[in-house]
Amino acid sequence: MSPAAALLVGSAAPDFTARTQHGEPFRLSSLRGGRPVVVVFYPYAFSRVCTSELEALRDRPDLLGAADFVGVSCDPMFTLRAYAESARLEFALLSDFWPHGAIASSYGVFDSARGCALRGTFVIDAAGVVRWSVVNDVPDARDPDDYAAALAELVPGLG
């Protein structure tokens, strides 16, 4: 899948419902009207690059205090629970397991050949509009400083 197929900045963020790592229902639109939301798609729980990326976010209280972060992968819910506990991740990890990759597909970041999401990140404002995005291929890590720069435009005093 080409990153060019991902949602464009200025597009409405597709709403979705998924289960968190604790089995709780999560609906993206329930956060509308509040803080910005950062949707972080990642390929595989327990993989080296995914773990280093999500742990880097975990260790950035400036970012976690400025927005609601949700991670999305095609892993099953119980895998995500073990992964969150192992990596000490406190933000929601959402399972896009079934229908397989439906959420990632709606954001244009599902790699059907691998059966996983690309490394796509979408910063969504309070009105539900994509204000910033980046999409990397599976082996290419993202930089949390890029998230900080994007959020600084939406959150006064961040940066």
C-alpha positions in Angstrom: 0.0 0.0 0.0 1.3 3.4 -0.9 1.3 6.1 1.9 -0.2 8.4 -0.7 -3.5 6.6 -0.2 -3.7 7.8 3.5 -6.2 10.4 4.6 -5.3 13.9 3.6 -4.9 16.8 6.1 -8.2 18.6 6.2 -10.3 15.4 5.8 -12.8 14.4 8.4 -11.4 11.6 10.5 -13.4 8.4 10.0 -15.2 7.4 13.1 -14.7 3.9 14.4 -15.6 1.7 17.3 -13.1 -0.9 18.7 -12.2 -2.7 21.9 -9.4 -1.5 24.1 -6.8 -3.9 25.6 -9.2 -4.3 28.5 -12.2 -5.2 26.4 -13.9 -1.9 26.9 -15.7 -0.3 23.9 -14.0 2.8 22.5 -15.6 5.2 20.0 -13.4 7.9 18.4 -16.2 10.4 18.2 -16.7 10.2 21.9 -13.6 12.4 22.2 -14.9 15.0 19.9 -15.1 18.5 21.3 -12.3 17.9 23.8 -8.5 17.7 23.5 -6.8 16.8 20.2 -6.6 13.0 19.5 -3.6 11.3 18.2 -4.3 8.0 16.5 -1.1 5.9 16.2 -1.3 2.9 13.9 1.5 0.4 14.4 2.1 -3.0 12.7 2.7 -5.5 15.5 2.6 -5.7 19.3 5.9 -6.9 20.8 8.0 -6.1 17.7 11.2 -4.1 18.3 10.4 -0.9 16.4 6.7 -0.7 17.6 7.8 -1.2 21.2 10.4 1.5 21.0 8.0 3.9 19.4 5.2 3.4 21.9 7.6 3.4 24.9 9.0 6.7 23.6 5.4 8.1 23.7 4.9 6.6 27.1 7.9 8.5 28.3 6.7 11.9 26.9 4.3 13.3 29.6 4.3 16.6 27.6 2.6 14.9 24.7 0.3 12.6 26.8 -0.8 15.6 28.8 -1.7 17.6 25.6 -3.8 15.1 23.7 -5.6 11.8 23.9 -3.4 9.1 22.4 -4.8 5.8 21.1 -2.7 3.0 19.5 -4.3 0.8 16.8 -3.0 -2.5 15.5 -4.5 -5.6 14.0 -3.5 -7.7 17.0 -6.2 -9.5 19.1 -7.3 -7.7 22.3 -5.7 -10.2 24.6 -2.3 -9.8 22.9 -2.7 -6.0 23.3 -3.5 -6.5 27.0 -0.3 -8.5 27.6 1.7 -6.0 25.4 0.4 -2.9 27.3 1.3 -4.6 30.7 4.7 -5.7 29.5 5.6 -2.2 28.1 3.8 -0.3 30.8 1.6 1.5 28.3 -1.3 3.4 30.0 -3.0 4.8 26.9 -5.6 2.8 25.0 -4.5 0.2 22.6 -7.3 -0.7 20.2 -7.7 -4.0 18.4 -8.4 -3.8 14.6 -8.4 -7.6 14.5 -12.0 -8.1 13.2 -13.1 -7.2 10.7 -9.3 -7.5 10.1 -7.8 -4.1 9.3 -11.1 -2.3 8.8 -10.0 0.8 10.9 -6.5 0.9 9.2 -8.2 0.6 5.8 -10.5 3.5 6.5 -7.4 5.6 7.2 -5.6 4.3 4.2 -2.8 2.6 6.1 -3.7 -1.1 5.9 -1.0 -3.2 4.2 -3.0 -6.1 2.8 0.0 -8.1 1.8 1.4 -8.1 5.3 -2.0 -8.1 7.1 -1.0 -5.2 9.3 -1.1 -1.4 9.5 1.6 0.8 8.3 3.1 3.3 10.7 0.5 6.0 10.3 -0.2 8.8 12.8 -3.1 11.2 12.6 -3.5 14.3 14.7 -7.3 15.1 14.9 -8.6 18.3 16.2 -11.7 18.8 18.5 -14.0 19.1 15.5 -12.8 15.6 14.1 -10.7 17.0 11.3 -7.2 15.6 10.5 -4.8 18.4 11.1 -1.5 16.5 10.6 -0.4 13.1 9.5 2.6 11.0 8.7 2.8 7.5 7.2 5.9 5.4 7.3 6.5 1.9 6.0 6.7 -1.0 8.5 10.4 -0.8 9.3 10.6 3.0 9.6 10.1 4.5 13.0 8.4 7.8 13.7 9.8 10.7 15.7 7.7 11.9 18.7 9.1 15.4 18.3 7.1 15.5 15.0 4.0 14.9 17.1 5.0 17.6 19.5 5.4 20.1 16.6 2.0 19.2 15.2 0.3 19.4 18.6 1.9 22.7 19.4 -0.3 24.2 16.7 -3.4 23.0 18.5 -2.5 23.2 22.1 -1.4 26.6 23.5 1.8 26.4 25.6 3.0 23.1 24.2 6.5 23.2 22.6 
